Amino acid sequence: MALIAMKRGTPMREGGPTTANVDSSDVDAWRKVGWELCSPVKDAPKVDLDTLTIHELRALAKDNGVNIPAALKDRAKIVAALSPAIEGKSGPLD
């Protein structure tokens, strides 16, 4: 069970939390109600874009502020657009 740090700008209820550690299997459900992934920390593990699905790549792009047009279906072009944003946060990709 890997925990993922998530955040939101305003609490869902008055006085509620704006940060949470979420089980990795629940991240998509939390995103649907307005939560976002926290920015990676300096020692964050490297992201291997080659192992991610297109859906996961799109979610990662959204979390990193990279706009991937919905019409773009070419995996290699999505990875090319996303790589600079990820490299800047986690260092060079292997």
VENKA-V387134 format. One record per residue. N is the residue number from 1. SS is DSSP state (a for helix, b for strand, c for the rest). Layout:
# VENKA-V387134
n=N ss=SS
n=N ss=SS
This chain:
# VENKA-V387134
n=1 ss=c
n=2 ss=c
n=3 ss=b
n=4 ss=b
n=5 ss=b
n=6 ss=b
n=7 ss=b
n=8 ss=c
n=9 ss=c
n=10 ss=c
n=11 ss=c
n=12 ss=c
n=13 ss=c
n=14 ss=c
n=15 ss=c
n=16 ss=c
n=17 ss=c
n=18 ss=c
n=19 ss=b
n=20 ss=b
n=21 ss=b
n=22 ss=b
n=23 ss=b
n=24 ss=a
n=25 ss=a
n=26 ss=a
n=27 ss=a
n=28 ss=a
n=29 ss=a
n=30 ss=a
n=31 ss=a
n=32 ss=a
n=33 ss=c
n=34 ss=c
n=35 ss=c
n=36 ss=b
n=37 ss=b
n=38 ss=c
n=39 ss=c
n=40 ss=c
n=41 ss=c
n=42 ss=c
n=43 ss=c
n=44 ss=c
n=45 ss=c
n=46 ss=c
n=47 ss=c
n=48 ss=c
n=49 ss=a
n=50 ss=a
n=51 ss=a
n=52 ss=c
n=53 ss=c
n=54 ss=a
n=55 ss=a
n=56 ss=a
n=57 ss=a
n=58 ss=a
n=59 ss=a
n=60 ss=a
n=61 ss=a
n=62 ss=a
n=63 ss=a
n=64 ss=c
n=65 ss=c
n=66 ss=c
n=67 ss=c
n=68 ss=c
n=69 ss=c
n=70 ss=c
n=71 ss=c
n=72 ss=c
n=73 ss=c
n=74 ss=c
n=75 ss=a
n=76 ss=a
n=77 ss=a
n=78 ss=a
n=79 ss=a
n=80 ss=a
n=81 ss=a
n=82 ss=a
n=83 ss=a
n=84 ss=a
n=85 ss=a
n=86 ss=a
n=87 ss=a
n=88 ss=a
n=89 ss=a
n=90 ss=a
n=91 ss=c
n=92 ss=c
n=93 ss=c
n=94 ss=c
